[in-house]
Amino acid sequence: MNQRVIPIIPAAQAVAGNQRVQRQRLAAQMGFFVLFALAPVFDLFRYDLARGHALFLTFEWRLGLDQFLAGRIGAGEAAFNVLTRLFLPILAGAAVFLWAAWKWGRLYCGWLCPHFSVVETINRVMIRASGKHSLWDKKPISPWRPDGTPAPRGPIWWLAVLPLAVAFAFVWAVVFLTYLLPPMEVYANLFNGELTRNQLIFIAAATTVISLEFLFARHLFCRYACAVGLFQSLAWMGNKDALVVGFNRQRTAECADCLPDRQSACDAVCPMRLKPRTLKRMMFACTQCGQCLDACAQSQGRQGQPPLLQWVEAEAARQNEAGFSAVDRP
């Protein structure tokens, strides 16, 4: 079988390219988080409980059931309205979303999802405090950065973990409430300290629950509880030609010198705590964030070598899954 599928990328070019991608990904995450928070404010998307209908791109989005209940339209027209105004838009959006996942994997998770951006942020602080992505990890990750410099750590960082998780949870709770109630009313009541009893209960309860999730179960949620991530993974697994991280198995021995303590940089940086050098079927929860590629490029670049990991697709993806090397020999 021909193994010369994707050419080697020079070390310096690989490092620069992957770091550029990570900056673009960070910008996309920040932009989408702002959109997530402000969409209700500008009536881009929300359901107003007070009005009893949704708003989409500032326009009222009604199903017409109120007209049916008032006797102004028949059952057939009401069913047609529900079909065209609810089910067809949802199915069309889901089809496009799943097609993108089938082709490129969980791009939404790694590049846009406001929950995953919080997961990564809390991960970074918790690693500085404990050396681990999660409290449930059995042992710390390598204390070395991919570029070979020591990573700062210390118990003082625990003072930032809890406030950060609670702050993010509070923001989420308030934003969720603005998807259901008039945003200006919610923010005005919050600013003036005049939240209604129900608003206060909602924000307090949501902040508590989300804080616990951010602190103790954020990875578990992404892996097992998030339907959006699950369906993306299922679609991705169904396409053998889909974009995936490819590993040059012809240079496996070079992984032994990846970091000064002989651990793997790609394993250390993966926010989902996966093994990026393994086969696709073992990477079900991969979010396509590309941090493993960036880490590999940096660690191998220190030795003047091209990376062992890079994106592959089509025939190269099939070869990688079959156990063949998906990139050229250096």
C-alpha positions, 0 to 999 in steps of 0.5 A, spaced: 500 500 500 502 506 498 504 510 504 506 517 501 500 520 502 501 527 505 508 531 505 512 532 511 511 539 513 518 543 515 519 544 523 518 551 523 513 552 518 509 547 522 510 551 529 508 557 526 502 554 522 499 551 528 500 557 533 496 561 528 490 556 528 490 556 535 490 564 535 484 563 530 480 558 534 481 562 540 478 568 537 472 564 534 471 561 541 471 568 544 467 571 538 461 566 539 461 566 547 460 574 546 454 572 541 452 567 546 451 572 551 448 578 547 444 574 542 438 575 547 439 582 548 439 584 540 433 579 539 437 575 535 434 568 538 430 567 544 424 565 547 420 570 551 415 567 556 412 574 557 410 574 550 409 567 549 413 566 542 420 566 540 424 571 536 429 570 531 433 575 528 429 581 531 423 578 528 417 574 531 417 567 530 410 564 532 407 557 530 400 560 529 397 555 535 394 561 538 390 562 532 388 555 532 386 555 539 382 562 537 378 558 532 381 563 526 384 557 522 383 549 522 387 543 524 390 542 517 393 549 517 395 549 524 399 542 522 402 546 516 404 552 520 408 547 525 411 543 520 414 549 516 415 554 522 418 548 527 420 542 524 423 543 517 427 549 520 430 544 525 431 538 520 434 543 515 439 546 521 440 539 524 442 536 517 447 542 515 450 541 522 451 533 522 454 534 515 459 538 517 461 533 523 461 528 518 466 531 514 470 535 519 468 532 526 466 536 533 468 542 530 463 546 534 465 543 540 473 545 539 472 552 535 465 555 538 462 551 544 461 556 550 461 550 554 468 547 552 471 554 552 470 554 559 472 547 560 479 549 557 479 556 561 478 552 568 483 546 565 488 551 565 488 554 572 487 547 575 493 545 572 497 550 575 494 549 581 494 541 581 498 539 575 491 535 573 486 537 568 481 534 573 480 533 580 479 525 578 485 524 574 490 519 578 496 523 576 499 530 574 501 531 567 508 533 565 510 539 568 514 541 562 511 545 556 511 543 549 517 548 548 521 545 553 520 550 558 517 549 565 510 550 567 509 554 573 505 551 578 503 552 585 497 551 590 496 559 590 492 558 584 487 554 588 485 561 590 483 562 583 479 556 581 473 556 585 472 564 584 473 563 576 468 557 576 463 560 580 463 567 576 463 563 569 457 559 572 453 566 574 454 569 567 451 563 564 445 563 569 444 570 568 444 569 560 440 563 560 435 567 564 435 572 558 433 567 553 427 566 557 425 573 560 426 580 557 434 581 557 433 589 559 429 587 565 433 582 567 439 586 567 436 592 570 433 588 576 440 585 577 444 592 576 439 595 581 439 589 586 431 588 585 431 581 582 424 578 583 423 572 587 423 567 581 429 571 578 433 570 584 431 563 585 433 561 578 440 565 578 442 562 585 440 555 583 443 555 576 449 558 579 450 553 584 448 547 579 453 550 573 458 551 578 458 544 581 458 542 574 464 546 572 468 544 578 467 536 578 464 534 572 465 538 566 469 533 562 464 528 564 458 532 561 462 533 554 464 526 554 457 523 556 451 528 557 452 533 551 447 531 546 450 536 541 457 533 542 454 525 542 451 526 535 457 530 532 461 524 534 457 519 531 456 522 525 464 523 524 465 516 526 461 514 520 465 517 515 472 513 514 475 519 510 473 524 515 478 529 518 482 526 523 489 527 527 494 522 523 500 519 527 507 518 523 508 511 526 515 510 522 517 515 527 514 512 534 521 512 537 522 519 537 516 520 542 520 518 547 524 524 547 518 529 547 519 532 553 525 532 558 521 527 563 520 523 557 512 524 557 508 526 551 506 533 550 500 531 546 497 527 551 498 533 556 495 538 552 489 534 550 483 538 554 479 531 553 484 527 556 485 523 550 491 519 547 492 523 540 497 518 537 492 512 538 486 510 532 480 514 531 476 509 534 479 510 540 478 518 539 470 518 540 470 525 544 476 528 540 473 536 539 478 537 533 481 543 537 488 541 534 492 543 541 496 536 540 498 538 533 501 544 536 504 541 542 507 536 537 510 541 532 513 545 538 516 539 542 519 536 535 521 543 533 526 543 539 530 538 536 529 541 529 524 535 526 518 535 523 511 534 527 509 526 528 502 529 528 498 532 523 491 533 520 489 527 515 483 525 511 480 521 505 485 515 503 490 518 509 485 517 514 483 510 512 491 508 512 492 512 519 486 508 522 488 501 519 495 502 522 499 505 517 503 511 517 499 517 514 505 521 512 511 521 508 518 519 511 522 525 513 
